[in-house]
């Protein structure tokens, strides 16, 4: 028998099967859309892109950390450099203001500028100190400035303009410029520029002090004292005002007052080399000269400033005044080692060489001095002396005649001309010239002594003694030489008692005057006074043990 199916049921089964197939197809589509090749490639691309984005963010984060570290290191290094530059600048300023050492101060400021080349303050300080150093060099010149020094002055002027541009309302650029003009002896422009500085800063005591110095150097003593007084009122501790008050007092012969001002300067600054230096000269200005204290003060100035050539020269003068010419020569030479163009030391070393009998060296020094400044008549006069002693009379006359053209009213020139005429046997010309010298300067002791010699040659002993006695009254310098000559005149007249009196005066003034001891010995022998003769001879032997006349004198005494 065959099965028969229900048609309704078949229709339901077919619909169910189609539904399942449709669901499966839908699932396959979803799987395809998720796991198909194209979709997988897209997904891989997105993953790579996401990875790269993440890596970039990480890289940026890492580089940010590195940049922050580099910035910190840079800032730290910049801070350290700035601190180091500030340290160099601070030391430089202290060296300049406290130790007065411009050279080393500029070295430290130079290091500060190497570290911070664009720092306006460092540039300002460097220009100011450099300019002031040039000013000091110019102020210390004892001769006309040369081309290099004039260029340095102009460079300093340019720096003052630079300073003015940096700080137009500051007084310092005008103070610097005013001092440069003052060093160049341009008093009008110095006065104008310093007045500008004071108008910008009315309480600037340094500017007032410098204006006072300008007025003093211009010959306006009253105005100078007024400005110095105003400066001191503003700053009672101004060492510079005390110094210049001392200089003015010393120039006026008020040594005690000057010493008081210099002492006040040292109370403000015990290391003020200029004050020690001026105190030394004040001691040499006393009567009698205080050699030991002057020497000590010059040495103190040198301790503070080893390159202080003027203090070396001052020590040379201390020993020169005491006729210790070998030591004096040494100090003059040291000063010239520091500055071969130091005219004053060059001249005085020539004088010392002449005193030592080294006429060739004296001539060389005087010639070198003339080469430095050919306009000084005294240098030709000094050289003529050395030439005269070398018996080069024509050269000596040439120098003196040229010196007379430079200075027609110079009494020393007339005296030296007289001495040359005397050596050449021209007695009338010699008398005329020495009389010219005394007409210019009636109390000229050396001219009086020279005229006494001319009177002696003419046999007029009384006039000779009179001139020697007037010479003694006219000076306190080496009076022993005049007493010695008076004694010789009396000895020549056989008036031995008066001769002894004058020889004794001579050697009491100067115990090292061997000629006086010898002449006294001979006068005592002539008087028959062997005891005193022996005493005098004993002193003479200590001074001149190699004199061949000693044996003869001993024989006469024994």
Order of alpha helices (4+ residues) and beta strands (2+ residues): alpha-alpha-alpha-alpha-alpha-alpha-alpha-alpha-alpha-alpha-alpha-alpha-alpha-alpha-alpha-alpha-alpha-alpha-alpha-alpha-alpha-alpha-alpha-alpha-alpha-alpha-alpha-alpha
